[in-house]
């Protein structure tokens, strides 16, 4: 028996022992779908509701049922997008399985609180904060854990190296429009960032005693994020990195930026864009969130972040897209961020769930 199969069996037995109540946190590529399918087959008289965060994962589950011989004609199983939870009669099911449970919103968690039977959470990147939240709100404890570093050690997923590339906000070129609608002027990235941060902090302090200031605070937070997401200096820097590689997956935060950096794959693009990258017809795919989960890319070892959000769970999912075990290659992850800004804080927060010994700072 291969080690992967042994881990899958151990996880399945934990699910059955705990009667489908709890969380299994298993590193991507280990085979969470097979683990769940095997557990379902051992409880064929129960009715199951599986919730997923994206429609693409709904289609993946249908494939997994066929692959692992789950007879959906005999076993009652319904797979839905978790956004549809409010439309479902939960009492019609014995067991709810929440795939990628770390993506549940607060509203969706509140809906699941109404379910009095077994809930199984499945994840490959759940953070300590989310784990604590689910334990408090849904009374779910971790019943099986197999980490990314364990999977790397056991040669189930490829090893990885992360290279941080800090970029400095430009304080020479005045190309950013600022001011009011009636009195606009041009300023630099640096000066605009400093102004927006000062305003954010000002209204943050004001909101402590006056909640009405919260919307104003968030308005400046949004403007600062837009500056970071769209400024030219980092865009130019990441473009140079992308040019060094024949094949790579690029992550950003805006669909219009994705279209500039490679073949953009997002809600507004043609699905054939993804198919072209999967087949190798095109070799540079730029995405925001569309490929975080449920997709395995062939012949991919380089990931480049134009923008990283502060979510540890999202970062892990994205990094793991490059960690297929192929020819003992090591996945290379390049992350650009604006040094000495909130962008650097977001990046450090996102990387907390990954091995710090595999993270190095480079200079452009």
VOBA-1610 file (N, C-alpha, C; in pm, whole numbers, padded with zeros to 5 digits, always signed):
BEGIN
Unk+00084-00121+00000Unk+00000+00000+00000Unk+00087+00125+00000Unk+00060+00217-00090Unk+00134+00341-00093Unk+00097+00431+00024Unk+00190+00520+00059Unk+00169+00607+00175Unk+00045+00693+00158Unk+00022+00744+00036Unk-00095+00827+00012Unk-00223+00749+00044Unk-00230+00624+00003Unk-00347+00541+00029Unk-00366+00518+00178Unk-00255+00499+00248Unk-00263+00479+00393Unk-00320+00602+00463Unk-00274+00720+00422Unk-00325+00845+00480Unk-00472+00862+00450Unk-00510+00830+00326Unk-00651+00840+00288Unk-00738+00748+00373Unk-00691+00627+00395Unk-00768+00531+00477Unk-00779+00579+00621Unk-00670+00634+00675Unk-00673+00684+00813Unk-00775+00799+00826Unk-00775+00887+00728Unk-00869+00999+00732Unk-01013+00950+00721Unk-01037+00855+00632Unk-01172+00800+00616Unk-01220+00736+00745Unk-01133+00661+00810Unk-01171+00595+00935Unk-01202+00698+01045Unk-01130+00808+01045Unk-01159+00914+01143Unk-01297+00975+01118Unk-01332+00992+00991Unk-01465+01044+00957Unk-01573+00950+01007Unk-01556+00821+00981Unk-01656+00722+01021Unk-01664+00710+01173Unk-01549+00713+01238Unk-01546+00702+01384Unk-01619+00820+01449Unk-01605+00938+01390Unk-01669+01058+01444Unk-01806+01086+01382Unk-01857+00987+01305Unk-01991+00995+01247Unk-02012+01122+01165Unk-01913+01153+01082Unk-01919+01267+00989Unk-01930+01401+01061Unk-01883+01408+01182Unk-01888+01534+01256Unk-01746+01579+01289Unk-01705+01693+01233Unk-01571+01744+01258Unk-01509+01801+01132Unk-01379+01827+01139Unk-01306+01885+01027Unk-01187+01797+00993Unk-01170+01768+00865Unk-01045+01706+00821Unk-00967+01811+00743Unk-00844+01832+00786Unk-00755+01932+00725Unk-00640+01857+00659Unk-00653+01835+00530Unk-00560+01750+00456Unk-00496+01832+00344Unk-00366+01826+00335Unk-00294+01905+00235Unk-00346+01878+00095Unk-00351+01983+00012Unk-00391+01964-00128Unk-00305+01857-00196Unk-00366+01785-00288Unk-00303+01678-00367Unk-00301+01543-00296Unk-00343+01539-00169Unk-00343+01411-00097Unk-00465+01327-00135Unk-00574+01392-00175Unk-00691+01318-00219Unk-00810+01331-00127Unk-00849+01454-00097Unk-00963+01477-00006Unk-01092+01420-00064Unk-01108+01429-00195Unk-01231+01380-00257Unk-01245+01229-00240Unk-01135+01158-00259Unk-01140+01012-00241Unk-01171+00977-00096Unk-01111+01051-00002Unk-01137+01028+00139Unk-01287+01039+00169Unk-01347+01146+00119Unk-01489+01169+00142Unk-01574+01065+00071Unk-01538+01034-00053Unk-01615+00934-00130Unk-01613+00798-00061Unk-01499+00758-00009Unk-01490+00630+00063Unk-01577+00631+00188Unk-01580+00745+00257Unk-01664+00755+00377Unk-01812+00748+00340Unk-01850+00813+00232Unk-01989+00809+00186Unk-02032+00666+00152Unk-01945+00593+00083Unk-01978+00455+00044Unk-01996+00364+00165Unk-01934+00402+00277Unk-01950+00324+00399Unk-02077+00361+00476Unk-02153+00457+00424Unk-02278+00498+00489Unk-02384+00522+00381Unk-02417+00418+00304Unk-02499+00435+00184Unk-02646+00469+00209Unk-02695+00450+00332Unk-02836+00477+00359Unk-02862+00622+00399Unk-02755+00698+00425Unk-02770+00838+00464Unk-02790+00926+00341Unk-02849+01043+00364Unk-02864+01143+00257Unk-02763+01255+00282Unk-02693+01295+00176Unk-02582+01390+00188Unk-02608+01518+00109Unk-02571+01631+00170Unk-02566+01759+00101Unk-02421+01804+00103Unk-02362+01824-00014Unk-02224+01872-00024Unk-02229+02016-00073Unk-02167+02106+00003Unk-02161+02247-00038Unk-02020+02280-00084Unk-02010+02363-00189Unk-01881+02401-00245Unk-01880+02551-00272Unk-01763+02614-00278Unk-01758+02760-00298Unk-01773+02805-00443Unk-01740+02717-00539Unk-01744+02757-00680Unk-01818+02652-00763Unk-01882+02698-00870Unk-01953+02605-00958Unk-01859+02505-01024Unk-01735+02547-01051Unk-01638+02455-01113Unk-01611+02335-01024Unk-01616+02355-00892Unk-01592+02245-00799Unk-01714+02152-00796Unk-01832+02207-00820Unk-01951+02121-00831Unk-01931+02019-00942Unk-01879+02065-01055Unk-01854+01974-01167Unk-01746+01874-01132Unk-01647+01916-01056Unk-01538+01826-01016Unk-01590+01711-00931Unk-01687+01740-00842Unk-01743+01635-00757Unk-01814+01529-00840Unk-01884+01570-00944Unk-01951+01473-01030Unk-01850+01377-01092Unk-01736+01431-01132Unk-01628+01348-01188Unk-01572+01255-01082Unk-01554+01308-00961Unk-01498+01226-00852Unk-01591+01110-00815Unk-01721+01133-00817Unk-01816+01024-00787Unk-01799+00909-00886Unk-01783+00943-01012Unk-01764+00840-01114Unk-01630+00770-01094Unk-01526+00850-01070Unk-01390+00796-01055Unk-01379+00699-00940Unk-01447+00729-00828Unk-01433+00647-00707Unk-01556+00560-00681Unk-01634+00537-00786Unk-01743+00438-00783Unk-01849+00468-00677Unk-01888+00593-00666Unk-01999+00630-00579Unk-02126+00628-00662Unk-02218+00540-00628Unk-02342+00524-00705Unk-02443+00629-00661Unk-02451+00738-00734Unk-02543+00846-00697Unk-02688+00813-00729Unk-02712+00700-00792Unk-02850+00656-00814Unk-02905+00589-00688Unk-02815+00527-00613Unk-02857+00457-00490Unk-02835+00541-00365Unk-02731+00621-00363Unk-02702+00706-00247Unk-02750+00847-00278Unk-02829+00903-00188Unk-02882+01038-00210Unk-02774+01142-00181Unk-02727+01207-00287Unk-02624+01311-00275Unk-02662+01431-00361Unk-02661+01548-00301Unk-02682+01670-00377Unk-02563+01762-00353Unk-02511+01819-00462Unk-02399+01912-00453Unk-02448+02051-00493Unk-02425+02150-00407Unk-02472+02285-00435Unk-02360+02387-00410Unk-02373+02501-00472Unk-02288+02615-00438Unk-02332+02666-00301Unk-02237+02691-00213Unk-02272+02730-00076Unk-02353+02861-00071Unk-02348+02939-00178Unk-02430+03061-00183Unk-02579+03029-00188Unk-02612+02902-00220Unk-02753+02861-00228Unk-02804+02797-00100Unk-02725+02801+00006Unk-02765+02736+00132Unk-02899+02786+00184Unk-02926+02915+00167Unk-03050+02972+00220Unk-03173+02921+00147Unk-03154+02861+00030Unk-03267+02813-00050Unk-03296+02664-00029Unk-03215+02599+00055Unk-03225+02454+00070Unk-03293+02419+00202Unk-03377+02316+00198Unk-03437+02262+00321Unk-03338+02166+00385Unk-03264+02214+00484Unk-03157+02134+00543Unk-03209+02007+00611Unk-03332+02011+00657Unk-03388+01895+00727Unk-03407+01774+00635Unk-03390+01795+00505Unk-03403+01685+00410Unk-03279+01596+00406Unk-03176+01636+00479Unk-03048+01564+00473Unk-03005+01516+00611Unk-02930+01407+00610Unk-02875+01353+00735Unk-02738+01411+00765Unk-02662+01438+00660Unk-02523+01481+00676Unk-02494+01593+00576Unk-02429+01698+00626Unk-02381+01806+00538Unk-02229+01799+00533Unk-02175+01800+00412Unk-02030+01804+00392Unk-01995+01939+00330Unk-01918+02020+00401Unk-01878+02152+00353Unk-01738+02144+00297Unk-01730+02138+00164Unk-01599+02134+00098Unk-01538+02274+00102Unk-01407+02279+00131Unk-01337+02407+00149Unk-01411+02490+00253Unk-01429+02432+00368Unk-01512+02493+00473Unk-01459+02629+00517Unk-01331+02654+00497Unk-01274+02783+00537Unk-01330+02900+00456Unk-01400+02870+00344Unk-01456+02978+00262Unk-01597+03019+00302Unk-01656+02953+00400Unk-01791+02989+00443Unk-01796+03132+00496Unk-01899+03205+00458Unk-01920+03339+00510Unk-01989+03330+00647Unk-01992+03441+00718Unk-02062+03443+00847Unk-02210+03409+00831Unk-02270+03459+00724Unk-02412+03431+00699Unk-02435+03282+00672Unk-02343+03221+00600Unk-02356+03078+00571Unk-02335+02992+00696Unk-02245+03037+00782Unk-02225+02967+00909Unk-02351+02975+00993Unk-02416+03090+00993Unk-02541+03106+01069Unk-02649+03011+01018Unk-02655+02989+00888Unk-02751+02895+00832Unk-02720+02753+00881Unk-02594+02716+00879Unk-02556+02581+00921Unk-02578+02559+01071Unk-02583+02666+01147Unk-02612+02652+01290Unk-02751+02595+01315Unk-02839+02607+01215Unk-02975+02555+01228Unk-02982+02405+01204Unk-02872+02346+01155Unk-02869+02203+01124Unk-02824+02126+01247Unk-02905+02035+01293Unk-02877+01965+01420Unk-02807+01832+01403Unk-02784+01790+01278Unk-02718+01661+01256Unk-02571+01684+01223Unk-02509+01583+01160Unk-02365+01585+01139Unk-02321+01682+01030Unk-02215+01757+01060Unk-02151+01844+00961Unk-02004+01805+00953Unk-01959+01775+00831Unk-01819+01744+00808Unk-01756+01857+00727Unk-01652+01917+00781Unk-01580+02021+00710Unk-01456+01963+00646Unk-01430+02004+00522Unk-01313+01955+00448Unk-01231+02075+00403Unk-01101+02070+00427Unk-01015+02181+00387Unk-00873+02132+00366Unk-00798+02210+00290Unk-00656+02183+00274Unk-00572+02300+00321Unk-00638+02403+00374Unk-00562+02524+00409Unk-00628+02604+00519Unk-00694+02539+00611Unk-00768+02611+00714Unk-00671+02675+00815Unk-00696+02799+00851Unk-00610+02870+00945Unk-00654+02842+01089Unk-00568+02876+01183Unk-00601+02858+01325Unk-00722+02944+01363Unk-00728+03065+01306Unk-00839+03155+01338Unk-00973+03098+01290Unk-00976+03045+01167Unk-01099+02987+01114Unk-01135+02860+01190Unk-01034+02782+01224Unk-01058+02660+01300Unk-01124+02692+01434Unk-01074+02796+01500Unk-01131+02837+01628Unk-01274+02888+01611Unk-01299+02962+01503Unk-01433+03015+01475Unk-01533+02901+01454Unk-01493+02801+01375Unk-01584+02690+01345Unk-01609+02604+01469Unk-01511+02595+01554Unk-01529+02521+01679Unk-01630+02593+01768Unk-01621+02726+01770Unk-01712+02806+01853Unk-01853+02810+01795Unk-01865+02834+01664Unk-01995+02857+01603Unk-02068+02728+01562Unk-01992+02626+01519Unk-02055+02503+01471Unk-02017+02381+01555Unk-01938+02403+01659Unk-01895+02294+01749Unk-01819+02185+01673Unk-01741+02226+01577Unk-01663+02131+01497Unk-01518+02132+01543Unk-01465+02015+01572Unk-01325+02005+01609Unk-01248+01935+01497Unk-01117+01955+01499Unk-01032+01892+01399Unk-01018+01744+01433Unk-01062+01657+01341Unk-01056+01513+01369Unk-00943+01443+01292Unk-00887+01511+01191Unk-00772+01455+01119Unk-00696+01567+01052Unk-00562+01563+01067Unk-00479+01668+01009Unk-00355+01606+00945Unk-00330+01647+00822Unk-00208+01606+00751Unk-00160+01730+00676Unk-00050+01788+00723Unk-00008+01921+00679Unk+00066+01919+00546Unk+00082+02038+00491Unk+00158+02056+00367Unk+00302+02009+00386Unk+00362+02045+00498Unk+00502+02007+00520Unk+00517+01856+00534Unk+00417+01791+00592Unk+00420+01644+00598Unk+00409+01584+00459Unk+00324+01645+00375Unk+00308+01596+00238Unk+00434+01618+00156Unk+00505+01728+00179Unk+00633+01752+00113Unk+00736+01650+00160Unk+00742+01629+00291Unk+00836+01532+00349Unk+00814+01392+00294Unk+00687+01356+00273Unk+00654+01222+00227Unk+00651+01209+00075Unk+00695+01316+00006Unk+00701+01315-00142Unk+00565+01294-00207Unk+00462+01345-00143Unk+00328+01339-00203Unk+00302+01465-00285Unk+00354+01577-00237Unk+00349+01700-00317Unk+00491+01752-00332Unk+00512+01834-00433Unk+00646+01887-00459Unk+00686+01989-00353Unk+00816+01997-00330Unk+00869+02100-00243Unk+00853+02237-00310Unk+00869+02342-00234Unk+00850+02476-00289Unk+00949+02574-00230Unk+00978+02678-00305Unk+01061+02790-00260Unk+00986+02919-00289Unk+00987+03010-00193Unk+00916+03137-00208Unk+01017+03252-00209Unk+01009+03336-00311Unk+01099+03449-00324Unk+01018+03578-00315Unk+01049+03658-00213Unk+00983+03788-00195Unk+01063+03895-00267Unk+00993+03977-00343Unk+01059+04083-00420Unk+00995+04217-00385Unk+01052+04287-00284Unk+00995+04417-00245Unk+01017+04523-00351Unk+00916+04606-00371Unk+00920+04716-00467Unk+00897+04846-00390Unk+00963+04953-00431Unk+00949+05082-00365Unk+00848+05170-00438Unk+00758+05230-00365Unk+00664+05325-00425Unk+00739+05438-00494Unk+00701+05468-00615Unk+00767+05572-00694Unk+00735+05711-00639Unk+00840+05791-00615Unk+00819+05927-00567Unk+00877+06030-00665Unk+00888+05989-00793Unk+00942+06079-00895Unk+00838+06119-01000Unk+00762+06023-01045Unk+00671+06048-01157Unk+00530+06079-01107Unk+00481+06194-01142Unk+00347+06237-01100Unk+00245+06199-01208Unk+00190+06080-01192Unk+00092+06034-01291Unk-00043+06000-01228Unk-00051+05998-01095Unk-00174+05960-01027Unk-00260+06084-01003Unk-00386+06073-01044Unk-00479+06184-01027Unk-00532+06188-00884Unk-00524+06303-00823Unk-00570+06320-00684Unk-00648+06450-00673Unk-00691+06479-00549Unk-00769+06600-00525Unk-00918+06575-00535Unk-00994+06680-00552Unk-01141+06671-00561Unk-01185+06676-00706Unk-01315+06659-00727Unk-01368+06663-00864Unk-01349+06800-00928Unk-01350+06901-00846Unk-01338+07038-00900Unk-01194+07089-00901Unk-01107+07023-00824Unk-00967+07067-00817Unk-00875+06945-00816Unk-00845+06893-00934Unk-00760+06776-00945Unk-00616+06817-00972Unk-00525+06727-00936Unk-00383+06748-00963Unk-00316+06611-00972Unk-00192+06611-01020Unk-00117+06487-01034Unk-00018+06472-00919Unk-00006+06351-00870Unk+00087+06325-00761Unk+00157+06191-00784Unk+00252+06159-00697Unk+00328+06034-00710Unk+00261+05922-00633Unk+00304+05799-00659Unk+00254+05683-00584Unk+00281+05702-00435Unk+00403+05742-00404Unk+00444+05755-00264Unk+00361+05860-00190Unk+00349+05978-00249Unk+00275+06086-00182Unk+00126+06052-00170Unk+00072+05988-00271Unk-00069+05949-00265Unk-00091+05844-00156Unk+00002+05748-00146Unk-00009+05646-00041Unk-00002+05711+00097Unk+00090+05802+00117Unk+00104+05868+00247Unk-00022+05945+00284Unk-00080+06015+00187Unk-00202+06091+00214Unk-00318+05998+00250Unk-00337+05891+00172Unk-00449+05800+00198Unk-00433+05729+00332Unk-00310+05698+00368Unk-00284+05632+00497Unk-00313+05727+00612Unk-00271+05851+00597Unk-00299+05951+00702Unk-00449+05968+00721Unk-00523+05975+00612Unk-00668+05990+00621Unk-00733+05865+00682Unk-00685+05748+00641Unk-00738+05623+00698Unk-00718+05621+00849Unk-00598+05653+00894Unk-00569+05651+01038Unk-00650+05756+01112Unk-00669+05871+01049Unk-00748+05978+01110Unk-00891+05932+01138Unk-00954+05873+01037Unk-01093+05831+01054Unk-01104+05700+01132Unk-00997+05624+01136Unk-00994+05505+01222Unk-01003+05547+01368Unk-00924+05649+01404Unk-00930+05701+01541Unk-01066+05763+01571Unk-01120+05836+01473Unk-01250+05901+01493Unk-01362+05800+01512Unk-01349+05683+01445Unk-01456+05582+01452Unk-01462+05511+01586Unk-01357+05525+01667Unk-01359+05460+01799Unk-01476+05514+01884Unk-01500+05644+01873Unk-01607+05706+01951Unk-01728+05742+01867Unk-01712+05731+01736Unk-01822+05768+01646Unk-01831+05667+01532Unk-01915+05565+01546Unk-01927+05461+01443Unk-01965+05513+01305Unk-02022+05634+01300Unk-02060+05691+01170Unk-01938+05720+01082Unk-01820+05722+01145Unk-01697+05747+01070Unk-01643+05622+01003Unk-01699+05505+01038Unk-01651+05380+00979Unk-01658+05379+00826Unk-01771+05421+00765Unk-01777+05421+00618Unk-01669+05508+00553Unk-01639+05621+00618Unk-01535+05710+00564Unk-01399+05642+00575Unk-01374+05579+00688Unk-01249+05504+00707Unk-01233+05398+00599Unk-01340+05323+00574Unk-01334+05215+00475Unk-01320+05270+00333Unk-01372+05391+00311Unk-01357+05455+00179Unk-01209+05481+00151Unk-01137+05529+00251Unk-00994+05554+00232Unk-00915+05423+00226Unk-00960+05322+00297Unk-00895+05191+00288Unk-00908+05135+00147Unk-01026+05153+00087Unk-01051+05107-00048Unk-00965+05183-00150Unk-00955+05314-00133Unk-00873+05394-00224Unk-00726+05355-00214Unk-00681+05326-00093Unk-00540+05284-00075Unk-00515+05149-00139Unk-00610+05057-00123Unk-00596+04926-00185Unk-00592+04938-00338Unk-00679+05024-00393Unk-00679+05045-00538Unk-00546+05100-00587Unk-00486+05187-00508Unk-00354+05241-00543Unk-00252+05128-00552Unk-00252+05041-00451Unk-00156+04930-00446Unk-00182+04832-00560Unk-00308+04802-00586Unk-00342+04703-00689Unk-00307+04751-00830Unk-00314+04882-00853Unk-00308+04933-00991Unk-00185+05014-01025Unk-00100+05044-00929Unk+00013+05133-00957Unk+00114+05071-01053Unk+00178+05159-01130Unk+00262+05115-01241Unk+00393+05048-01198Unk+00452+05094-01089Unk+00584+05046-01052Unk+00586+04896-01029Unk+00492+04846-00952Unk+00488+04702-00926Unk+00446+04626-01051Unk+00357+04684-01129Unk+00314+04620-01253Unk+00432+04600-01347Unk+00517+04701-01357Unk+00636+04691-01442Unk+00734+04588-01386Unk+00748+04585-01254Unk+00842+04491-01192Unk+00798+04346-01214Unk+00669+04318-01194Unk+00622+04181-01209Unk+00623+04139-01356Unk+00605+04233-01446Unk+00611+04201-01590Unk+00750+04151-01628Unk+00854+04208-01567Unk+00990+04163-01594Unk+01013+04021-01543Unk+00954+03989-01429Unk+00967+03853-01375Unk+00895+03754-01465Unk+00775+03788-01507Unk+00696+03700-01594Unk+00772+03669-01722Unk+00841+03768-01776Unk+00912+03752-01903Unk+01027+03650-01894Unk+01072+03620-01773Unk+01185+03527-01755Unk+01144+03381-01768Unk+01014+03352-01766Unk+00970+03213-01763Unk+00884+03179-01885Unk+00901+03055-01931Unk+00823+03009-02046Unk+00679+02979-02008Unk+00659+02927-01885Unk+00525+02888-01841Unk+00506+02926-01696Unk+00398+02995-01666Unk+00373+03035-01527Unk+00226+03070-01507Unk+00184+03064-01381Unk+00051+03107-01338Unk+00068+03235-01260Unk-00010+03337-01295Unk+00007+03471-01239Unk-00117+03507-01159Unk-00096+03560-01040Unk-00208+03597-00952Unk-00210+03749-00933Unk-00328+03806-00945Unk-00345+03948-00921Unk-00481+03970-00854Unk-00525+04096-00844Unk-00649+04125-00771Unk-00753+04196-00855Unk-00721+04228-00979Unk-00813+04299-01065Unk-00817+04231-01202Unk-00937+04214-01256Unk-00950+04144-01384Unk-00880+04221-01496Unk-00884+04353-01492Unk-00819+04431-01598Unk-00668+04417-01593Unk-00613+04397-01472Unk-00469+04373-01459Unk-00435+04232-01509Unk-00521+04136-01480Unk-00500+04000-01529Unk-00490+03998-01680Unk-00574+04075-01746Unk-00572+04079-01892Unk-00442+04140-01945Unk-00379+04226-01866Unk-00253+04286-01909Unk-00133+04193-01888Unk-00139+04109-01786Unk-00023+04029-01747Unk-00013+03896-01821Unk-00121+03846-01875Unk-00118+03718-01946Unk-00253+03694-02009Unk-00284+03569-02035Unk-00420+03535-02080Unk-00510+03542-01957Unk-00593+03643-01949Unk-00675+03663-01830Unk-00788+03563-01821Unk-00796+03495-01706Unk-00905+03400-01682Unk-00984+03448-01562Unk-01108+03491-01588Unk-01192+03545-01482Unk-01338+03535-01526Unk-01427+03592-01447Unk-01571+03577-01474Unk-01614+03639-01607Unk-01535+03732-01659Unk-01571+03798-01784Unk-01502+03736-01906Unk-01416+03637-01883Unk-01338+03582-01994Unk-01404+03456-02050Unk-01357+03415-02166Unk-01404+03292-02230Unk-01346+03171-02157Unk-01427+03070-02124Unk-01375+02950-02057Unk-01264+02881-02134Unk-01257+02905-02264Unk-01154+02843-02346Unk-01014+02892-02309Unk-01007+03006-02239Unk-00877+03057-02194Unk-00811+02956-02101Unk-00889+02901-02008Unk-00836+02800-01916Unk-00799+02672-01992Unk-00884+02628-02081Unk-00858+02507-02157Unk-00729+02519-02238Unk-00705+02637-02291Unk-00584+02660-02370Unk-00459+02649-02284Unk-00466+02699-02160Unk-00352+02689-02069Unk-00331+02545-02023Unk-00440+02476-01994Unk-00431+02337-01949Unk-00366+02248-02056Unk-00398+02275-02182Unk-00345+02194-02291Unk-00203+02232-02330Unk-00157+02347-02284Unk-00023+02392-02320Unk-00019+02477-02445Unk-00135+02507-02499Unk-00141+02592-02618Unk-00095+02734-02584Unk-00137+02783-02464Unk-00083+02907-02410Unk-00013+02874-02279Unk+00083+02957-02240Unk+00168+02921-02126Unk+00175+03026-02016Unk+00096+03133-02026Unk+00095+03234-01921Unk-00049+03273-01891Unk-00099+03222-01778Unk-00238+03244-01739Unk-00241+03337-01619Unk-00320+03444-01626Unk-00332+03541-01516Unk-00472+03535-01458Unk-00481+03520-01326Unk-00609+03498-01260Unk-00620+03584-01134Unk-00742+03593-01082Unk-00764+03656-00951Unk-00794+03548-00847Unk-00913+03488-00854Unk-00950+03383-00758Unk-00999+03255-00825Unk-01013+03255-00955Unk-01086+03150-01025Unk-01020+03012-01016Unk-00890+03005-00989Unk-00820+02876-00992Unk-00771+02831-00855Unk-00818+02894-00749Unk-00765+02863-00615Unk-00782+02718-00575Unk-00895+02659-00613Unk-00929+02525-00564Unk-00985+02440-00676Unk-00965+02309-00663Unk-01032+02214-00751Unk-00973+02200-00890Unk-00857+02262-00916Unk-00795+02253-01049Unk-00650+02208-01033Unk-00611+02108-01111Unk-00473+02061-01114Unk-00412+02098-01249Unk-00305+02176-01247Unk-00242+02220-01371Unk-00126+02129-01408Unk-00121+02080-01530Unk-00007+01998-01573Unk+00113+02084-01607Unk+00233+02029-01580Unk+00358+02094-01621Unk+00369+02238-01573Unk+00338+02259-01446Unk+00342+02395-01392Unk+00426+02396-01265Unk+00532+02478-01264Unk+00619+02487-01146Unk+00648+02630-01104Unk+00596+02728-01176Unk+00625+02868-01143Unk+00495+02944-01120Unk+00486+03009-01005Unk+00374+03096-00973Unk+00425+03235-00941Unk+00360+03336-00994Unk+00406+03474-00975Unk+00290+03557-00922Unk+00312+03624-00810Unk+00208+03707-00749Unk+00235+03854-00779Unk+00149+03913-00860Unk+00150+04058-00873Unk+00088+04118-00747Unk-00013+04048-00692Unk-00079+04096-00571Unk-00118+03978-00483Unk-00083+03987-00356Unk-00123+03885-00259Unk-00212+03950-00155Unk-00325+03888-00129Unk-00413+03937-00024Unk-00367+03881+00111Unk-00427+03928+00218Unk-00379+03893+00352Unk-00428+03757+00400Unk-00511+03688+00321Unk-00568+03561+00365Unk-00465+03448+00358Unk-00434+03391+00473Unk-00343+03277+00480Unk-00398+03159+00400Unk-00528+03136+00409Unk-00590+03022+00342Unk-00585+03036+00191Unk-00612+03156+00143Unk-00607+03180-00001Unk-00465+03165-00053Unk-00367+03214+00023Unk-00227+03204-00019Unk-00183+03059-00032Unk-00220+02977+00065Unk-00182+02835+00060Unk-00244+02767-00061Unk-00372+02793-00084Unk-00439+02731-00199Unk-00370+02770-00329Unk-00332+02896-00342Unk-00269+02942-00464Unk-00129+02883-00481Unk-00051+02883-00376Unk+00085+02827-00383Unk+00080+02679-00423Unk-00019+02608-00370Unk-00028+02464-00397Unk-00062+02432-00543Unk-00110+02531-00619Unk-00136+02506-00762Unk-00008+02465-00834Unk+00108+02507-00781Unk+00235+02478-00847Unk+00306+02354-00792Unk+00245+02288-00694Unk+00316+02182-00621Unk+00280+02041-00665Unk+00247+02022-00792Unk+00228+01886-00844Unk+00362+01812-00840Unk+00355+01685-00805Unk+00476+01605-00801Unk+00508+01557-00942Unk+00600+01629-01010Unk+00639+01596-01146Unk+00791+01609-01159Unk+00858+01497-01185Unk+01002+01496-01212Unk+01085+01554-01098Unk+01035+01549-00976Unk+01108+01598-00859Unk+01145+01747-00868Unk+01075+01822-00950Unk+01101+01965-00959Unk+01052+02037-00834Unk+01114+02149-00804Unk+01074+02232-00690Unk+00991+02350-00742Unk+00876+02372-00683Unk+00792+02484-00724Unk+00858+02616-00685Unk+00851+02712-00774Unk+00909+02844-00750Unk+00797+02947-00743Unk+00791+03019-00632Unk+00687+03119-00610Unk+00752+03256-00595Unk+00710+03351-00677Unk+00765+03487-00671Unk+00653+03582-00630Unk+00680+03663-00528Unk+00577+03752-00474Unk+00630+03895-00469Unk+00566+03985-00543Unk+00602+04127-00536Unk+00510+04198-00437Unk+00564+04296-00369Unk+00483+04378-00278Unk+00552+04513-00259Unk+00474+04613-00221Unk+00531+04744-00192Unk+00589+04744-00051Unk+00719+04765-00042Unk+00788+04763+00087Unk+00741+04878+00176Unk+00739+04850+00307Unk+00706+04949+00408Unk+00566+05007+00390Unk+00475+04921+00344Unk+00336+04962+00329Unk+00246+04851+00384Unk+00116+04876+00381Unk+00021+04774+00423Unk+00029+04651+00332Unk+00076+04671+00210Unk+00094+04559+00116Unk+00193+04457+00172Unk+00300+04504+00234Unk+00397+04415+00297Unk+00333+04342+00415Unk+00249+04411+00491Unk+00180+04348+00604Unk+00087+04238+00554Unk+00013+04264+00444Unk-00076+04163+00388Unk+00003+04038+00349Unk+00117+04059+00285Unk+00198+03947+00237Unk+00250+03863+00353Unk+00302+03927+00454Unk+00354+03853+00570Unk+00243+03775+00640Unk+00124+03837+00651Unk+00011+03769+00714Unk-00029+03646+00633Unk-00031+03660+00501Unk-00074+03550+00415Unk+00021+03432+00421Unk+00149+03458+00447Unk+00250+03352+00443Unk+00272+03284+00578Unk+00193+03320+00678Unk+00212+03262+00811Unk+00194+03111+00815Unk+00113+03057+00722Unk+00088+02913+00722Unk+00190+02832+00646Unk+00294+02896+00592Unk+00395+02826+00514Unk+00530+02830+00587Unk+00617+02738+00552Unk+00745+02721+00620Unk+00834+02844+00601Unk+00868+02916+00709Unk+00951+03037+00694Unk+01090+03009+00640Unk+01141+02887+00659Unk+01273+02852+00610Unk+01277+02844+00457Unk+01160+02840+00395Unk+01155+02831+00249Unk+01125+02966+00185Unk+01132+03073+00266Unk+01101+03207+00216Unk+01228+03292+00217Unk+01261+03348+00102Unk+01381+03431+00089Unk+01343+03566+00026Unk+01416+03670+00064Unk+01395+03802+00008Unk+01501+03828-00099Unk+01454+03864-00217Unk+01546+03898-00327Unk+01531+04046-00361Unk+01626+04095-00438Unk+01617+04232-00487Unk+01601+04229-00638Unk+01520+04319-00687Unk+01495+04325-00831Unk+01612+04394-00902
//
